[in-house]
Amino acid sequence: MKNRVVIEKLSGETPLMALQKWKHVNPAYANVPASYAGRLDPMASGKLLVLLGEECKKQKAYTGLDKEYEIEVLLDVGSDTGDALGLVEYVGRETRPEREALRAVLRAEHGAHRRPYPQFSSKAVNGKPLFLHTLEGGIKLINIPEHEEHIYDIKVRQSVSISSTALAARIADFLAKVPTSDEPSKALGADFRINEVRASWEKLFATVGERTFTILSLRVACGSGTYMRSLAGRIGEALGTRALVLSIRRTRIGTYWKGWWLKSL
């Protein structure tokens, strides 16, 4: 039997849902213990490394593996979560970054940096995840810890324009995939605050009328624990606007060294 497997998680699936689906297709593993070695946000997609059986005891040996992501960054819209599943805010400008200016912004992200954990993350402080501190209104009463993020490379795949009408349709489809949860820890968020989030997007589109937005499609090679939502926000800020990550897809898990993937799972 396998001691590990890389499964493809779909947008709108929790890691648990993706694992249960894989076990259903592979019934020989139905009762085999399993653990994740690097989670994915429910609305992110792509490769999820799952350890099986005795290999679960070696989880720490896998959690530090490098990752590659393909992400889309929407300019001129921000959110409190850093992605499309947050309460959104319209900046009121139309940003069309020039190629050299964008390259300079992305080059500044290369290397190792100390970053605070996102307010909407599962990092525990005083026995409680940061997202709960945020939802309860107590995030300003605690010290948000920092961690090291390492970005090896960022490549621009393309920059495209999308009409507000087309973006509204895409957001509606995205929000329709949001999973429900009966976990007690998610109760305050009321299923990712989906009704409030949907209302904030509807208000945004009613405000902006017909215009076009820029979406930057990027490929990011990075160390473990690098948050794409935070990266998108920093890119927006460096370009003089706000931004959020519209989609996240994890495409590689392995070891990256000097521009090459030496090992991929």
WOKA-V174903 format. One record per pair of residues at least 6 apart in sequence whose ideal C-beta (glycine too) atoms are under 6 Angstrom apart, sorted by the first residue. I is the first residue (numbers start at 0). J is the second residue. D is the distance in Angstrom with one decimal. If there is no record, write none. Layout:
# WOKA-V174903
I J D
I J D
This chain:
# WOKA-V174903
1 51 5.9
2 51 5.5
2 54 4.0
3 50 5.2
3 54 5.5
4 49 5.3
5 46 5.2
5 48 5.5
5 264 5.3
6 17 5.8
6 21 4.8
6 47 5.3
8 17 4.0
8 39 5.5
8 44 5.9
8 47 4.6
9 44 5.6
10 42 5.4
10 44 4.5
10 176 5.8
11 176 3.2
11 178 5.9
13 41 5.1
13 178 5.7
14 35 5.5
14 38 5.6
14 47 5.9
17 47 5.9
18 33 6.0
18 49 6.0
22 28 5.4
22 29 5.4
31 51 5.3
31 52 5.3
32 55 5.4
33 49 5.3
33 51 5.5
34 50 5.1
34 55 4.4
34 58 5.6
36 48 4.4
36 50 5.6
36 58 5.7
36 61 3.6
36 62 5.4
37 48 5.8
37 62 5.9
39 47 5.6
41 178 5.6
42 84 5.5
43 247 3.9
44 248 4.9
45 248 4.4
45 249 3.3
45 250 5.9
46 249 4.8
46 252 5.4
48 252 5.4
63 223 5.0
64 252 5.4
65 222 5.7
65 254 5.9
65 255 4.2
66 221 5.9
66 249 6.0
66 252 5.9
67 220 5.0
67 250 4.9
67 251 3.6
68 219 4.8
68 227 5.6
68 247 5.9
68 249 5.5
69 218 5.4
69 248 4.7
69 250 5.5
70 217 5.4
70 227 5.1
70 244 5.4
70 247 5.2
71 214 5.2
71 216 5.4
71 245 4.2
71 246 4.6
72 215 4.4
72 231 4.6
72 234 5.8
72 242 5.2
72 244 5.9
73 214 5.5
73 243 5.5
73 245 4.5
74 94 4.6
74 213 4.6
74 240 5.7
74 242 5.1
75 90 4.7
75 92 5.8
75 94 5.4
75 240 5.3
76 87 5.6
76 89 6.0
76 243 5.8
77 88 4.9
77 241 3.2
77 243 5.9
78 85 3.2
78 87 4.7
78 243 4.8
79 85 4.7
79 86 5.0
80 119 4.4
81 228 3.0
81 229 6.0
81 232 5.2
81 243 5.9
82 228 5.0
82 243 5.6
82 244 4.9
83 173 5.8
83 245 5.6
84 191 5.7
86 199 4.7
87 199 4.9
87 200 5.8
87 203 5.4
89 203 4.9
89 206 5.9
89 207 6.0
90 240 5.2
90 241 5.0
92 240 6.0
94 238 5.9
94 240 4.6
95 213 5.9
96 238 5.3
104 234 6.0
104 237 4.3
105 153 4.4
108 150 5.1
109 150 5.6
111 147 5.7
111 149 4.6
112 148 5.6
113 145 4.9
113 147 5.9
114 148 4.9
115 143 4.7
115 145 5.2
116 122 4.3
116 129 5.9
116 143 5.9
116 144 5.9
117 226 5.5
117 229 5.4
118 129 5.6
118 133 4.5
118 138 5.5
119 130 4.6
120 129 5.1
121 128 4.6
122 129 5.1
124 141 5.4
132 138 4.7
132 141 5.9
134 187 4.7
134 188 5.8
146 224 5.9
148 225 4.4
149 222 3.5
150 221 4.8
151 220 4.4
151 255 5.4
152 220 4.5
153 217 5.7
153 219 5.2
154 218 4.6
156 216 4.1
156 218 5.7
157 216 4.8
158 215 5.4
159 214 5.3
160 211 4.4
160 213 6.0
161 212 5.5
161 214 5.8
162 211 5.5
163 207 5.4
163 209 5.8
163 210 5.3
166 212 5.8
167 204 4.8
170 200 5.3
174 197 5.6
177 191 5.5
177 193 5.3
179 190 4.9
220 255 5.2
227 244 5.2
227 247 5.0
228 244 5.2
231 242 5.0
231 243 5.6
231 244 3.9
234 242 5.6
235 241 4.6
235 242 2.7
251 263 5.3
252 264 4.7
253 260 5.5
253 262 4.4
253 263 3.9
253 264 5.6
254 261 4.7
254 262 4.4
